[in-house]
Amino acid sequence: MARLLSLLGVPFRRIDADVLGSIEFNLNDPGALRVDGYRVRATVCWTRRFWASAMTVPPTTAGILMANSWIALVREAPMLAPTVWPGPRLGLLAQLRDAAEVGVRVPATVVTTDPAAVARRVAMEKLVVKVLDMHAVERVPGTLDGLFPRIWPRSDLAAHDGSAATPPLVVQEYVRHRAEHRVYFVRGRVITLEVGKPSPDAIWRNREAVQVRETESLPDVAALVARLAARWRLDFGAFDVLLTDDGPVFLEANADGDWRWYEARAGTRSISRTIAYTLRNLHLSAGGQVDRSAIGPLPLMTG
C-alpha cells in the first residue's frame, strides 16, 4: 500500500505499535499535528491492528501507562482527520444480532465457557468452535499465536473434557455450503474473492491448501454486504459469507480485513488498487495535494 500511495503522489506516514515514535496534537488548533517531528495536516486517519501486545514496553507501571496512553490516543483518532477509517468496530455478537434484525441469515450461535454442555443440548451434527475476539494473540511482540476455528462432530465435542478453565467461546452451527466468499467493501465498491479451504483454520495452518480466486459479485451477496456496511457506517471491511442453496449466510465482518495474502493467492491487486485510489480521492477531497516527486508526511495513521 505504501508503494501504491507513493506512485499516486499521496504523502503518508505510518505509526507502528511496535515502533512507537512521537506525536503532538494541539486541541486548540486541530490542524496542527506533528508525527515524529514532521508537521502534517491529516486528511485521512486509518487505524489497523494497533495492539498493546505489539508494544515493546516493560511490564512496569511506566510501561503499562505508556501502552494504555497510546491505545487511548488511538480511540481518539477520529479527532485527527476529517475522514476516519474503517468506521465503528462492532463485536461478533452485535454483528450477528444486527444482521438477523434486518433479515440476513446467520448461523445459530451460543457463547459459552462449557462447549461440551452446549453440544449435549443441540441436535446439529457438526459445530464450529472459535474465539469470541481475535483468533491471534501476540504473546511476544512480533510473534503471533492463537486459537483458530475448528469443526467438531457434535458427539466428539459433547464428550470433550471441559475441566480446565475455558474462556468464553463461540459455538455455532456448521452451515453446509457450496462456496465461501470473502467480500471487500471499500467505500461503496465491492470486490469478491472465492475461498476454498479444507478446514476453517487452513488459512493459518495449511496455507498452501487454500485456493483463492477473484469472482463476480453475486447480486444477493453484494446487496447483503452493502446493507450491513450502511447500517454500521463502515467505509472499509472484509465480509465472510457462505453461499448455500437457500441463499447467502453472513458469518462476520473484519474491520481490519487483511487483503495482501488473499491477493497473492488469487494473483490480483484489485483490492490494493481500489483502496489506494479511494484514499487518494479522499485526500484530495479534504484539500490535500498530490506530488509524485515528494516524499512527505502523512494523511494516514495506521497500526
N, C-alpha and C positions, 0 to 999 in steps of 0.2 A: 504494500500500500504506500509506503514512503516513496518508493521509486515512481509509482504512477502519479502521486501528487506532485512530485518534483517535475515530472515531464509536463504536467499540466500548468506548471508555474505557480502552484499553490504553496505558500510558505506554511510550515508546520513545526511544531515542537512536541516532543513526546516526554511525558513524565512517567517513569517506571517505578513501581512499588519496590523493586529490588535494588534500585539505584536512586535513592532519594536525593534531590538537589535542593535548590532554594526557590521560594516563591513569595511574592508580595502582592497583596490585593488591597487597594485603597477603597474602602466602602464609600468615602465621600467623593471619590472620582472613579466610578465603575469602569471607565475605560482604561484606567491606569493599572496594568497588570505586568509584573516582572517575573520572568521564569529564567532561573539560572543567570540573573543579571541582565537579560535582554528585556527591553520594554516592548510589550506587544499589545495589540488590541485584538482580543479573541473574537472570532466570528462564529465558530462552531466549537462546541465542547463535547467530546465523545469519551465517556468513561467505560472502560472494559477491563474486567479482571484485575481490579485494584484491590489486592488481598493483603490483609495484615500479616498473614503467614509467609508472604513473599519478602517481607522486610527483614533485612539483616540487622535487627536491633537486639541488644542483650535482654534477657528475661529479668530486668530490674525495673524499679519504679520508673526511672527515667526512660527506659526503653519502651515500656508499656505505654507511658504517656506520649512518647513520640509516635507510636503506631496509631493509638487512638486519635491523636490530633490530626494526622493525615487522613484517616478514614472520615473524621468529622468534616474536614475540608472537602473531601470528595462528595459527601452528602449535600454540601452547599454548592456544588458545581453549577447548578442552574443559574446562579448569580454571575457567573464568569463570562457568559456569552449570550447573544440573542437566540441562538439555536442550540439546543441540548439534545444529544442522542444517548441512548436509544429511545428514551421515554420512561414512563413508570415501569418498575420491575415488580411484577406480581409473582407470588409464590405459586407452586404447582396446584395447591388446593383451590386457591382463588381463581386460577385459570380454568380449572375443570368446572367449578361452580358456575362461573360466568358463561362458559361455552354451553353448558347444559341449559342455562336460563334462556339463551337465545336460540335454542333448538338444535344445537350441534351435538352429534352423538359423541360420547366419551366412554371410556371403559368404566365398569363398576370398580370403585376404589375404596379401600379401607386403609387407614393409618393406624399402626399398632406396634406395641412392644412385644407382642406374642403372635408372630405369624402362624405358628403351628395351630394355635387355637382358632384363628380365623379359617385356616384350611379345613379344620374339622367341622366347621359350621356351614360352609358353602358347598354348592353342588357342582361347580365348574371343575373340569378335569385337569386344566392347566392354569397356572397362576404365574404372574410376573412379580418378582420382589425387587425393589430398588430403594435407594435412599431418598429421603424427602427433599434434601437440599442438593448441593453439588456432588457429583459422583467422585470427583478427585479432591484430594487434600494435599497440601504442601507441608509435610511434616518437617522437612528441612528445606530452606529456601532454594529453589531451583530444581527440586526433585518431587515429582508428582506420584502419588499412590492413591488408592481408593477402593471403594466397594462398588462394583458395577452391576447393572441389571442382569437378572438371571431368571430363566424359565424353570419352574418347578412342576412336576406332576403333583397333583393335589395330595395323593396318598403319601408321597415322599415328604412333602412339607408338613403334613399333619403328624408324621412320625418323627420329625426333626426335634432333637433335644434343645429346648429353649431355656435351659437352666442358667446359662451365662447371661450377664447383663446385656440387653439388646436396646439400641436406640430406637426411637420411633421410625418405623419403616413403612414404605408404601407397598401394599399388596393389591394387585389389580388382576382383573380377568384377562386371560390371554385371548386376544382378538384374532381369529383366523382371518388372513388377508391374502390378497393376490399380489400386492405390491406395497412398498413403503416409499413415501416421498418426503424429502426434506425441502421445504419451500422457503426461500429467502424473500422477505418483504423489505424493499428499500424505497421508502417514501412513495408508495403507490405502485412501484414496479414489482412484479412477481417473477421470480426465477426458480424453476423447479428441477430438482435432481431426483432421479430414481435410485434408491439404495438397496442393493441386495447383499444380505449378510447371513451367515449360517447360524448366528446366535446374537442376542441383544448386546453382548459385551465384545463382539468381534472387532469393533472399531478400536478398542483399546488393547485387546489381547491377541488378535489374529488379523492384523490389518491387510495382509496380502490376500485374504479370502474375501474381502469386501469389494463388491463391484459397484461403480457409480457411473451414471450417465446422465447428461442433461436431456430433458424431455420437454415436450409441450405441456403447458399448464392446463390441466383439465378445468373446465368452467366451474364445476361444483367445488373443486378444491380451491381454486383461486378466489371464488366468492367467499368461502369459509374463512380463508386467511385474511382477506380484505375486511371482512365483517369484524373479526376479532381484533385486528390491528386498529381499526377505527374506534372500537369500544374502549380499548386500552390506551389510545392516543400514542401508539408506537410508530416511530419513524423507521425503525430497523428491528428485525428479529428473524430467527430461524424456527420455522414451524414444522413439527414432525406429525405427519398424517398417514394413516393406514388406509389403503383402498380395499374395500370389501364389496361383495356382491350386492350389499344393501346400501352402498354409499360410503363416503369418507368418514373416518373416525379420528378425532383430534386427540393427540397424546400430550403434547406440551409445546410451549414456545420458549426458545432460549434467547434472552436479550443480548448475550454476547455473540452467539452464533458463529463460531469459528468456521471459516469457509475455505481457507487455502488448502487444507488437506483434501477436502472434497473436490475442489477444483483440480488438484493434481491427479487424483484418481480418475476424474472424468475427462481430463485433457482440455479444460476450458479456462478462460479468465473472465467470463461474462459477469460473475458476481463482483470481482475486484473492480472491473471497469465501471460497472454501474455505480458502485459505491464511490469511486474516485470522481466520476463526473457529477454525481449528486452533491458531494462535498464541495466541489469546485463551484457549482451553481449556487449553493447556499452561501459560500464565502463571498461570491460576487453580489448576491442579493443583500448582504449585510454591509456592503460598501467596501469590501476587500478588493485588493488588486492582485493581478497575476503577473508574474515575471519569470520566464523560464531561465533567465540568466542569474537570477538571485538565489541566494541561499539564506533564507531569513527565518525568523521565528514564527510562532505557531498560530493557526486558527484551530488547533486540535489538541485536546488533552485526553490522554488515554492511559490505562493501567498497563 
